[in-house]
Amino acid sequence: MLMAALLAMLVQQTLSYMCVLVLPVVAPEAAAELGVSTALIGAYSLFLYAAGLLSAASCGSFIRRYGPLRVSQYALCMLAIGLFLASPGILWLFPVSAVILGLGSGVSTPASSEILARYAPPRHAPLVFSIKQTGVPLGGMLAGLLVPLFAALLGWRGAFWAAGLMCAALAMGLQPLRARFDAGRDPGHPLGGADVFRTLKQVLAEQQLRELAIAAFAFVGVQALFGAFFVTYLVEGLGYGLVEAGGIFAGSQSVAIVARIFWGWLAGRLNIARPTLAALGVAMALACACMASIQVGWSTTVILGIGMLYSGTALSWHGVLLSEIARRSPPGQVGQFTGGVLAFGNAAMMAYPAVYGLLLGLGVGYGVGFLLAGIPALIAGALFLLPLRSGGPGRLATGN
């Protein structure tokens, strides 16, 4: 069942990430038609990831009551609805769309982690989680390739409909797996807002989970800028066309597929998850500095190379970090603690694009925001070089 779980959650993760990038990819065309600034992507991201933070932190009780597969289906349906609401191009509907997208995207990773934690042997967990998390660069590639194509064929509004229908189709396609993957659910498990604060308190109370939460904030923030503003950087800052910029965006992320698998294999094979995360933090800071240094007139090859360096680090750490969360979580609560740690990542998804959008609005330019984003990543990487205290809330739950 490991292969079935891995494939299903890989496809779910791919579509989930593609959907949150639909607006950033079509933003130059949509903003021009609607007469607004692309800097408003930051505000859109703020609404999206505020909702994602709430859903990630509170999803543990929903996963235990309804099952991780049902929650995955819920996530896909919410993504579809959010995209459909953005399609008319009515300005006040965009924040509503963002909130609904956030409620869906925030639970997709905790739900999939709960499923994979049951079947992944501890030694291979970093690799298994990393393979599943290749859905993020795959989703980015699909966003870079399909969304501009949808926009060219159907208009930018049609791109929202096409992506939304893909999510709805997958939600229905997962139904045959529910009996197996949701067999352990507890229909009587209570739902309540107290889960949010209890989970966050537990995450902050334990050293390894706390360090993972800090890393999630710093690393997700660096990733968020790439997804929200790289295409706009290329189009408005460097003069590329939307289709060409989408190709660079997609090509940059191709390396992340291999990089994620490599980092997961390395961390699991040599049992060096913490040193791997430390190295990734340092490398992300370097990638941010390179991104900030790009100048008008640089060759596409150089810009693509910088994008690949950025993608190979800032978009490639997830499997290692998620497997560490699973290893530190009690059996049956992997989704809960994954959601708790990733809530800090969702906070970064709110903060980083919002600050970056503010800097753009002030006329600071595209490079400074990337340079500043590298500093917390460097600090987070250094934390994994510190000695550990023994103990923790649990170990990875394994299945047959």
C-alpha positions as CSV (number, residue, x, y, z in Angstrom):
1,M,0.0,0.0,0.0
2,L,3.0,2.3,0.3
3,M,3.2,2.8,-3.4
4,A,-0.6,3.5,-3.7
5,A,-0.4,6.0,-0.8
6,L,2.7,7.7,-2.3
7,L,1.3,8.1,-5.8
8,A,-2.1,9.4,-4.6
9,M,-0.5,11.9,-2.2
10,L,2.0,13.0,-4.8
11,V,-0.7,13.9,-7.3
12,Q,-2.7,15.6,-4.6
13,Q,0.3,17.7,-3.5
14,T,1.1,18.6,-7.2
15,L,-2.3,20.0,-7.8
16,S,-2.5,21.7,-4.5
17,Y,0.7,23.7,-5.1
18,M,-0.2,24.5,-8.7
19,C,-3.5,26.0,-7.6
20,V,-2.0,28.5,-5.3
21,L,0.2,29.7,-8.1
22,V,-2.5,30.4,-10.7
23,L,-3.0,34.0,-9.7
24,P,0.8,34.8,-9.3
25,V,1.3,33.4,-12.8
26,V,-1.5,35.3,-14.5
27,A,-1.0,38.4,-12.3
28,P,0.6,40.6,-15.0
29,E,-2.3,40.1,-17.4
30,A,-5.0,40.2,-14.8
31,A,-3.6,43.3,-13.1
32,A,-3.3,45.1,-16.5
33,E,-6.9,44.4,-17.4
34,L,-8.2,45.2,-13.9
35,G,-6.1,48.4,-13.5
36,V,-4.4,47.3,-10.3
37,S,-0.8,46.8,-9.2
38,T,0.9,43.4,-9.2
39,A,2.2,44.4,-5.7
40,L,-1.3,43.4,-4.5
41,I,-0.1,39.7,-4.9
42,G,1.3,40.3,-1.4
43,A,-2.1,41.1,0.0
44,Y,-3.7,38.2,-1.8
45,S,-1.0,35.9,-0.3
46,L,-1.6,37.4,3.2
47,F,-5.3,36.3,3.1
48,L,-4.5,32.9,1.5
49,Y,-1.8,31.9,4.1
50,A,-3.7,33.4,7.1
51,A,-6.4,30.9,6.3
52,G,-3.8,28.2,5.7
53,L,-2.2,28.8,9.1
54,L,-5.6,28.4,10.8
55,S,-6.5,25.2,8.9
56,A,-3.0,23.7,9.3
57,A,-3.0,24.3,13.1
58,S,-6.6,23.0,13.6
59,C,-6.7,20.1,11.2
60,G,-5.5,17.4,13.6
61,S,-9.0,16.7,15.1
62,F,-10.6,16.7,11.6
63,I,-8.0,14.1,10.4
64,R,-8.7,11.9,13.4
65,R,-12.5,12.2,13.0
66,Y,-13.0,12.0,9.2
67,G,-9.7,10.4,8.1
68,P,-6.8,11.8,6.2
69,L,-8.1,10.7,2.8
70,R,-11.4,12.5,3.3
71,V,-9.6,15.6,4.5
72,S,-7.5,15.4,1.3
73,Q,-10.6,15.3,-0.8
74,Y,-12.0,18.3,1.2
75,A,-8.8,20.2,0.4
76,L,-9.1,19.6,-3.3
77,C,-12.8,20.7,-3.3
78,M,-11.9,23.9,-1.4
79,L,-9.1,24.6,-3.9
80,A,-11.6,24.2,-6.8
81,I,-14.1,26.5,-5.2
82,G,-11.5,29.1,-4.4
83,L,-10.3,29.2,-8.0
84,F,-13.8,29.4,-9.4
85,L,-14.6,32.4,-7.2
86,A,-11.5,34.3,-8.6
87,S,-12.5,33.7,-12.2
88,P,-15.0,36.6,-12.7
89,G,-12.3,39.1,-11.9
90,I,-14.3,41.0,-9.3
91,L,-11.8,42.6,-7.0
92,W,-13.7,42.0,-3.7
93,L,-13.9,38.3,-4.6
94,F,-10.1,37.8,-4.7
95,P,-9.6,37.9,-0.9
96,V,-12.6,35.5,-0.5
97,S,-11.0,33.3,-3.1
98,A,-7.7,33.5,-1.2
99,V,-9.2,32.5,2.1
100,I,-10.9,29.4,0.6
101,L,-7.7,28.4,-1.2
102,G,-5.9,28.7,2.1
103,L,-8.3,26.6,3.9
104,G,-7.8,23.9,1.4
105,S,-4.0,24.1,0.8
106,G,-3.3,24.3,4.6
107,V,-4.5,20.8,5.3
108,S,-3.1,19.0,2.2
109,T,0.3,18.3,3.7
110,P,-0.7,17.2,7.2
111,A,-3.3,14.8,5.7
112,S,-0.8,13.3,3.4
113,S,1.8,13.0,6.1
114,E,-0.6,11.1,8.3
115,I,-1.2,8.5,5.5
116,L,2.5,8.1,4.6
117,A,3.6,7.9,8.2
118,R,1.6,4.6,8.6
119,Y,3.5,2.9,5.7
120,A,7.0,4.4,5.5
121,P,9.7,2.4,7.3
122,P,11.7,4.8,9.5
123,R,15.0,4.5,7.6
124,H,13.3,5.3,4.3
125,A,10.9,8.0,5.7
126,P,13.0,11.0,4.5
127,L,13.1,9.6,1.0
128,V,9.4,8.7,0.9
129,F,8.4,12.1,2.2
130,S,10.8,13.8,-0.2
131,I,9.3,11.9,-3.2
132,K,5.8,12.9,-2.2
133,Q,7.0,16.5,-1.7
134,T,8.3,16.6,-5.3
135,G,4.7,17.5,-5.9
136,V,5.6,21.1,-5.0
137,P,8.1,21.6,-7.9
138,L,5.9,19.5,-10.1
139,G,3.1,21.8,-9.2
140,G,5.3,24.7,-9.9
141,M,6.2,23.3,-13.3
142,L,2.6,22.7,-14.2
143,A,1.8,26.2,-13.1
144,G,4.6,27.6,-15.3
145,L,3.6,25.5,-18.3
146,L,-0.2,24.9,-18.1
147,V,-1.4,28.2,-16.6
148,P,0.1,30.4,-19.3
149,L,-1.3,27.9,-21.9
150,F,-4.7,28.0,-20.3
151,A,-4.5,31.8,-20.3
152,A,-3.6,31.9,-23.9
153,L,-6.4,29.6,-25.0
154,L,-9.1,30.5,-22.5
155,G,-8.1,33.9,-21.2
156,W,-6.7,34.5,-17.7
157,R,-10.2,33.9,-16.2
158,G,-10.4,30.5,-18.0
159,A,-7.1,29.5,-16.4
160,F,-8.8,29.5,-13.0
161,W,-11.7,27.3,-14.3
162,A,-9.3,24.8,-15.9
163,A,-7.2,24.4,-12.8
164,G,-10.3,24.2,-10.6
165,L,-11.8,21.4,-12.7
166,M,-8.6,19.4,-12.4
167,C,-8.9,19.5,-8.6
168,A,-12.5,18.5,-8.6
169,A,-11.7,15.5,-10.8
170,L,-8.9,14.3,-8.5
171,A,-11.1,14.6,-5.5
172,M,-13.6,12.2,-7.0
173,G,-10.8,10.0,-8.3
174,L,-9.4,9.4,-4.8
175,Q,-12.7,8.0,-3.5
176,P,-11.9,4.3,-4.1
177,L,-9.0,4.6,-1.7
178,R,-11.0,5.9,1.2
179,A,-12.0,2.6,2.8
180,R,-8.3,1.6,3.2
181,F,-6.7,4.9,4.2
182,D,-9.5,6.1,6.5
183,A,-10.0,2.8,8.2
184,G,-8.5,4.0,11.5
185,R,-10.6,7.2,11.8
186,D,-12.5,7.9,15.0
187,P,-16.0,9.2,14.0
188,G,-16.6,10.3,17.6
189,H,-13.5,12.3,18.0
190,P,-14.5,15.9,19.2
191,L,-13.8,18.9,17.1
192,G,-12.8,22.1,18.8
193,G,-10.7,25.3,18.5
194,A,-8.7,24.4,21.6
195,D,-6.7,22.0,19.4
196,V,-5.1,24.9,17.7
197,F,-3.5,26.4,20.9
198,R,-2.7,23.0,22.4
199,T,-0.9,21.9,19.3
200,L,1.1,25.1,18.9
201,K,2.0,25.0,22.7
202,Q,3.3,21.4,22.3
203,V,5.3,22.3,19.2
204,L,7.0,25.2,21.0
205,A,7.6,23.2,24.2
206,E,9.8,20.5,22.6
207,Q,13.3,21.5,21.3
208,Q,13.3,19.6,18.0
209,L,9.8,20.5,17.1
210,R,10.5,24.1,18.0
211,E,13.6,24.2,15.8
212,L,11.6,22.6,13.0
213,A,8.9,25.2,13.4
214,I,11.6,28.0,13.1
215,A,13.0,26.3,10.1
216,A,9.6,26.0,8.5
217,F,9.0,29.7,9.0
218,A,12.3,30.7,7.4
219,F,12.4,28.1,4.6
220,V,8.7,28.5,3.6
221,G,9.2,32.2,3.5
222,V,12.0,31.9,1.0
223,Q,9.9,29.5,-1.1
224,A,6.9,31.9,-0.9
225,L,8.7,34.7,-2.6
226,F,9.7,32.5,-5.5
227,G,6.2,31.3,-6.1
228,A,4.5,34.7,-5.6
229,F,6.9,37.1,-7.3
230,F,9.5,35.3,-9.6
231,V,7.3,35.5,-12.7
232,T,6.4,39.1,-12.0
233,Y,10.2,39.8,-11.4
234,L,10.9,38.4,-14.8
235,V,8.1,40.2,-16.6
236,E,8.1,43.6,-15.0
237,G,11.6,43.8,-13.7
238,L,13.5,42.1,-16.5
239,G,11.3,42.6,-19.5
240,Y,10.3,39.0,-20.3
241,G,7.0,37.9,-21.9
242,L,4.6,35.9,-19.8
243,V,5.0,32.7,-21.7
244,E,8.8,33.0,-21.7
245,A,8.8,33.9,-18.0
246,G,6.5,30.9,-17.3
247,G,9.0,28.6,-19.1
248,I,11.9,29.9,-17.0
249,F,9.8,29.5,-13.9
250,A,9.0,25.9,-14.8
251,G,12.6,25.1,-15.9
252,S,14.0,26.5,-12.7
253,Q,11.8,24.1,-10.7
254,S,12.8,21.0,-12.7
255,V,16.0,20.6,-10.6
256,A,13.9,20.6,-7.4
257,I,12.4,17.2,-8.3
258,V,15.9,15.6,-8.3
259,A,17.1,17.7,-5.4
260,R,14.3,16.8,-3.1
261,I,14.8,13.1,-3.8
262,F,18.6,13.5,-3.3
263,W,18.3,15.4,0.0
264,G,15.8,12.8,1.3
265,W,18.0,9.9,0.2
266,L,21.1,11.5,1.8
267,A,19.4,12.3,5.1
268,G,17.9,8.8,5.4
269,R,20.8,6.8,4.1
270,L,23.4,8.5,6.4
271,N,21.0,9.4,9.2
272,I,22.0,13.1,9.0
273,A,18.7,14.9,8.8
274,R,19.8,17.8,11.0
275,P,23.1,18.4,9.2
276,T,21.2,18.2,5.9
277,L,18.8,20.9,7.1
278,A,21.7,23.0,8.3
279,A,23.4,22.8,4.9
280,L,20.1,23.7,3.2
281,G,19.6,26.8,5.3
282,V,23.1,28.1,4.4
283,A,22.6,27.3,0.7
284,M,19.2,29.1,0.7
285,A,20.8,32.2,1.9
286,L,23.4,32.0,-0.9
287,A,20.6,31.5,-3.4
288,C,18.7,34.5,-2.1
289,A,21.9,36.6,-2.5
290,C,22.3,35.4,-6.1
291,M,18.7,36.2,-6.9
292,A,19.1,39.7,-5.5
293,S,22.1,40.3,-7.7
294,I,20.3,39.7,-11.1
295,Q,20.6,42.7,-13.4
296,V,18.7,43.7,-16.6
297,G,20.5,42.3,-19.6
298,W,21.8,39.2,-18.0
299,S,21.5,36.1,-20.2
300,T,18.5,33.8,-19.8
301,T,20.9,31.0,-19.1
302,V,22.4,32.7,-16.1
303,I,19.0,33.7,-14.8
304,L,17.8,30.1,-15.3
305,G,20.9,28.8,-13.4
306,I,20.2,31.1,-10.5
307,G,16.6,30.0,-10.5
308,M,17.7,26.4,-10.4
309,L,20.0,27.1,-7.5
310,Y,17.2,28.7,-5.7
311,S,14.8,25.9,-6.5
312,G,17.3,23.2,-5.6
313,T,17.5,24.5,-2.0
314,A,14.4,26.7,-1.2
315,L,12.0,24.3,-2.9
316,S,13.7,21.0,-1.9
317,W,13.9,20.7,1.9
318,H,10.4,19.6,2.7
319,G,10.8,15.8,2.7
320,V,13.6,15.9,5.2
321,L,11.8,18.3,7.5
322,L,8.4,16.5,7.3
323,S,10.0,13.1,8.0
324,E,11.6,14.7,11.1
325,I,8.2,15.9,12.3
326,A,6.8,12.5,11.8
327,R,9.7,10.9,13.7
328,R,9.0,13.2,16.7
329,S,5.2,12.7,16.7
330,P,3.2,10.2,18.7
331,P,1.5,7.4,16.7
332,G,-1.8,8.7,15.2
333,Q,-0.9,12.3,15.7
334,V,1.5,12.9,12.8
335,G,-1.1,15.0,11.0
336,Q,-1.7,17.1,14.1
337,F,2.0,17.9,14.7
338,T,2.7,18.3,11.1
339,G,-0.1,20.9,10.9
340,G,1.3,22.6,14.1
341,V,4.8,23.0,12.6
342,L,3.5,24.0,9.2
343,A,1.3,26.7,10.8
344,F,4.6,28.6,11.3
345,G,5.3,28.0,7.6
346,N,1.9,29.5,6.8
347,A,2.7,32.5,8.9
348,A,5.8,33.0,6.7
349,M,3.6,32.6,3.6
350,M,1.6,35.6,5.0
351,A,4.5,37.7,6.1
352,Y,7.1,37.4,3.4
353,P,5.0,38.2,0.3
354,A,3.2,41.0,2.3
355,V,6.5,42.6,3.2
356,Y,7.9,42.1,-0.3
357,G,4.8,43.6,-1.8
358,L,5.2,46.6,0.5
359,L,8.8,47.0,-0.5
360,L,7.8,47.0,-4.2
361,G,5.1,49.5,-3.5
362,L,7.7,51.8,-1.9
363,G,9.8,51.4,-5.0
364,V,12.7,49.5,-3.4
365,G,13.0,47.0,-6.3
366,Y,12.9,43.3,-6.7
367,G,16.3,42.3,-5.4
368,V,16.2,43.6,-1.8
369,G,13.4,41.5,-0.7
370,F,15.1,38.3,-1.8
371,L,18.3,39.4,0.0
372,L,16.5,40.0,3.2
373,A,14.7,36.7,3.0
374,G,18.0,34.8,3.1
375,I,18.9,36.1,6.6
376,P,16.4,34.0,8.6
377,A,17.2,31.0,6.5
378,L,20.8,31.3,7.5
379,I,19.9,31.6,11.2
380,A,17.5,28.6,11.0
381,G,20.3,26.5,9.4
382,A,22.6,27.4,12.2
383,L,20.1,26.1,14.8
384,F,20.6,22.6,13.5
385,L,24.2,22.7,14.4
386,L,23.4,23.1,18.1
387,P,23.4,20.1,20.4
388,L,20.2,18.3,21.2
389,R,18.6,17.5,24.6
390,S,17.3,13.9,24.8
391,G,13.6,13.1,24.8
392,G,10.6,14.2,22.8
393,P,6.9,13.4,22.3
394,G,7.2,10.4,20.2
395,R,8.5,8.4,17.2
396,L,7.4,7.8,13.7
397,A,4.3,5.7,13.4
398,T,4.9,2.9,11.0
399,G,2.5,0.5,9.3
400,N,2.8,-2.8,7.6
